[in-house]
Amino acid sequence: MLTYLLKRLLLMVPTLFGIIVVSFAVIRFAPGDPAAQKFSGSEQASSGLDAQRGTEQAEKRFREKYHFDKPLYVQFGYFLKRLVTADMIFFQREQSIWPELAEGLKVTVLLNSIVFVLIYALSIPAGIWSAAFPRSPTDKLLTVGLFVLYSLPSFWVAELLRMLIVSEWWRTIGFEPPVLPIMGLKAQNYDSLTSWERFVDYVKHILLPVTCLTYGGLAYISRQMRAGMLEVIRQDYIRTAEAKGCSKARVILVHALRNSLFPVITLLASLLPFLVGGSVIIEYVFNIRGMGLLSYEAILRREYDFVMTTLILSAVLTLFGILLSDVLYVLVNPRVSFEAER
C-alpha cells in the first residue's frame, strides 16, 4: 500500500504541473490584463491629450514592472517564481493575496464542511431506505421529492427564499416574518456578543445558504446510493445470506452496504474541490465573502495570481480526492486491492 501511495503521489507532480500550464495559458489568452483593468477607469476619466499620454505611460510602466509585456513563456517563468516563493499578489493593489485568501478559505471551508456532512448524513440513509423498500409509498415519495429538489436551480431557490423572508405575505396569514438574516455571515454587533450568541448568530446566517447548497447534492447522492444498493442486493451472495435466515436489516447494513458505497465514494473526488472553490452564485446572492465570490471578482479584475492559486488548490484537492477514493475502496471492501494498479 505504501508503494502504491508513493507512486500515486509522485504521479501527481507532473499532473499538477500540466494543470498549471493549461490553466495559465487559458487565463492569459483571455482579453485584457491587470494593467488594462487598473488604468482603464483613469484613462476614461482623464481629459486632455497630456493626461491621456500620462495614463498610457503609467500603464506601460506597470506592464514592464510585472513583465506583462514579455512573451507568454517568460511570464510563466515569473509566475512560477512567485508561486515557489509564495510572493503572489493582487496586481491592482500591489498587495499580497494571502490575508484575503486565508479569510475566504476559512469562510468557504467551514460552510462547505457543514454542507458535506449534511449531504452524506442525509443522503446515505435515504438511499438505503429507498433501496430496502423499493416501490413502496415511502420510496415513491422520496424519489419524487428528491427529483423535484434536484431540478430546482439553486440561484432561483436562493432568491425565492430571500424574497419569502422579507415578504409581507406572512402578516396576511397572521404571522410575523421569520427573523433570519439574508446577507453576510455576521451581525453588525458580532464582536460584542457572547460565545453562545455568536454561535446562534452564525447558525441563523448560514441557514439559508446551507439549505441552498445542500439540497442538490442530497438529491443526487441519495439516488446514487439507492442505485448502488439495488444493484448489490440482486447479487447471489445477498440471496445466500437471506436463505441462511439473516434478518433484512443485517443483510442490508452488513452484507450489502459496503459494496454499495462505491458510487458514493467515487463522488467524493468531485465534491472536495468545492471546499476551496465554493459556490459563486450562492455566495453572491447572500453576499458571503468566500472563495467563490472572491474568485469571481478576481477573474473580472484579471487578478491572475489569485485565480491561479484557487485553481491550483482545487486541482490538489481533486487529485487528493481521487487518491482518497482509491484508499477508501480498500477500507470499505478488503477484497479490493492495489495490486491491479501496480
JODAJO-V535857 format. One record per pair of residues at least 24 apart in sequence whose C-alpha atoms are under 8 Angstrom apart, sorted by the first residue. I is the first residue (numbers start at 0). J is the second residue. Records with the same first field share a line. If there is no record, write none. Layout:
I=J ; J
This chain:
0=337
3=337 ; 340 ; 341
7=322
11=318
15=311 ; 314 ; 315
18=311 ; 314
19=307 ; 311
22=307 ; 310
23=75 ; 307
26=303
27=71
31=301
32=67 ; 301
33=90 ; 91 ; 300 ; 301 ; 302 ; 303
34=58 ; 61 ; 62 ; 91
36=91 ; 300 ; 301
37=91
78=304
87=304 ; 305
88=304 ; 305
89=302 ; 304 ; 305
90=302
91=300 ; 302
96=304 ; 305
100=290 ; 305
102=289
103=288 ; 289 ; 290 ; 293
104=275 ; 289 ; 290
105=289
106=288 ; 289 ; 290
107=274 ; 275 ; 276 ; 277 ; 289 ; 290 ; 291
108=274 ; 275 ; 277
110=205 ; 209
111=209 ; 273 ; 274 ; 277
112=274
113=209
114=209 ; 212 ; 213
115=213
117=213
118=213 ; 214 ; 216 ; 217 ; 220
119=217 ; 220
121=217 ; 221
122=217 ; 218 ; 220 ; 221 ; 224
123=220 ; 221 ; 224
124=221
125=221 ; 225
126=221 ; 222 ; 223 ; 224 ; 225 ; 226 ; 228
127=224 ; 225 ; 228 ; 251
129=225
130=225 ; 226 ; 228 ; 229
131=229 ; 251
142=222
145=217 ; 218 ; 219
146=218
148=214 ; 215 ; 218
149=214 ; 215 ; 216 ; 218 ; 219
151=215
153=211 ; 212 ; 215 ; 281
154=211 ; 280 ; 281 ; 284
156=211
157=207 ; 208 ; 211 ; 281 ; 284
158=284
160=207
179=203 ; 204
180=204
181=207 ; 285
182=284 ; 285 ; 286 ; 287
183=285 ; 286 ; 287 ; 288
184=287
208=281 ; 282 ; 285
211=281
212=278 ; 281
220=263
223=262 ; 263
224=259 ; 260 ; 262 ; 263
227=258 ; 259 ; 260 ; 261 ; 262
228=255 ; 256 ; 258 ; 259 ; 260
230=259
231=255 ; 258 ; 259
257=331 ; 332
258=331 ; 332
260=331
261=328
264=324 ; 327 ; 328
265=321 ; 324
267=320 ; 321 ; 324
268=316 ; 317 ; 318 ; 319 ; 320 ; 321 ; 323 ; 324
269=317 ; 320
271=313 ; 316 ; 317 ; 320
272=312 ; 313 ; 314 ; 316 ; 317
273=313
275=309 ; 312 ; 313
276=309 ; 310 ; 313
